[in-house]
Amino acid sequence: MMSELLERLRNAGVPLDEEIAEAMEDVEPSIFTDFNLEPFWHDRPVPFQFTSNGATRTISAPHMIVTLLHHLEIQEGQHTLIVGSKGGYLAALVDSIVGPSGAITIIEPHDEVRLHTEERLEFYPSSSLVRVLRPVDLESNDEMDRAVDRVLITGAVRTVPLGIDHLVQDGGFILGPFGGPVHQRLTKKERQGDNWYDTDLGGVVFGPMDVGESERGALDPESLADHIEDALNLVGGLIEIEEDTVARVCDLVQSLREMPDDLPSLDEDSTEEDVMEHPVVDLLMSEIEWLGPLWPFFSEFLAIELESPGAPEVEIGDFFGGHEDLVP
């Protein structure tokens, strides 16, 4: 099934060299997830874990995995730092490429995901040094005693996570999805001396690096503020929005960010009255006169369609190719 999937990816124009293809053939994805792999064979993401607080963590779709590995330009013997474990699957693929003289360090901030990753990697016969650390371990020189050649960030971030850039040696680079919760740009940040140079590789849609963001409720004011702010930036680049409306959206975002942390929670037993009296809903309803007409534009431009160039039902030419529409 993997050979057939890789052939479909090649036919669709996804960059796939032999080294990456061999790694994909060598590593069995079922080691890293107990969930049905049918979506994976249809070039879709597949979950590997649901956290106790309701967040879904996934292994990215094969076309995105191949694309990330292609742009990571890994070579034998290198040290690769992976931020966000993806259940250990990506580390296993990188291990197949860097070989016995290479090293892989996984930084996984979420305790449940880190435990899952450690357990699954025990069943994978790695050839290189593979270790799973907490973010705080980066502060220890004993844990990071080797310069990093490549950094792969596997979730959406706005900036390079603190403490990582100084680990990258001259000529190395960081690859990851940079942006807000609605969309990001896959970006390569290459270090040359004391300077960093960015290469934009196109638009992508990844889940947040911070699992806590996925565990927030629909009426979490901070999360809602992030989404509205990101939507404004996206829509504002496509259509002209009056300055007064932009100012109102910014004020709304600020008001959401200033809300207290101890807001009442809602669950399946909450009544319609509970919902309407919730402070976040009350704030939105107070702005509905101007916000309501704008919302259809947000909905139109924020509709996300997952591309699956490696799916069996996709024929060459049936999907819109290029990095601009690659999503995990």
C-alpha positions, 0 to 999 in steps of 0.5 A: 500500500505504501508503494502504491501511495508513493507512486500516486504522489510521484504522479501528482508531482509531489517532490519525492527522492529515493532516499525519502521513498526508502524511509517511507517504505522502511517505517511502518506507520502502524507502530505509532498509532492504533487508529485505522490507517485508511485515511493515511493510505488516502493521503489524509492525516490520521490521529495517533492520540486524543488527549484527556482534555479533548485535543486530537494529535495527528500524523500529517498526510503523507504528501505533507510528510514527504514535502517537509522531508524534501525541504528539510534536506537531511543528510547522513550523520546530521543532528535533527531537532523535531519540535512536536513529536507527531507520535514518533513517526517523523523521527523514525523517518528521519532516523532512516535517513541520518543513519547510525552517525546521526542524532534526533532530538524530539522536543514534546511539551505535552506530557501525554503526547511525550509518554506516547512517543517514548512508548512507541519509539521503544518498538522501533529499532532506531539506528541513530541516537533518538531522545525525547525531551521536555522544553525545559531540558533545552536549558541543560547543556548536558542534554544538548551536547551537539550542535543542531543541523536541522530543526523541524517544527511540526505545529503552527507557531508565530515565532521560533520557540524560545531557546531553539535558534541559538542551537542551530549551527552556521549553515543550518536552518529551521523549517516550520509553519509560521502564522496564526491558527487559521493559516500559516506560511511554510518557511525555511529560516536559514542561519548564515553567521549572525543573520537569518534568511527566510524562504517562503515555501507557501501556505499551509494549515497546521494545528497549533504547536501548543496542544493547550490551544486545541484543548480550549473551548469554543468560547475561550476568549484568547482563542477566539481573539487569535482566530478573529485577528488571523481572519482579519489579516487573511481577509484584509489582504484579499478585499478592502475593508473600511478603516473604521471596521478594521479598528472595531475588529481590533478593539473587539480582539483587545476586549477578548484578550482582556477578559478574566481567566475564570469565565464560566464553562459551558457543557452539553447540559448548558441551556440556551440561556446559559449560552446567551448570558456567557460573557463572550457571547454577550460581548459578540452580541453587543457588536453584532450590528457591524460584525454580522455583515462582515462575518460572511466574508470571513466564512467565505475566505476561511473555508479550508479544503484539504488537498490529497494528491496521493489519494487513489481517486485523484487523477493527475490534473484533478487537483490544484498543485503547488506549495500554496495549497499543501495542508497536513 
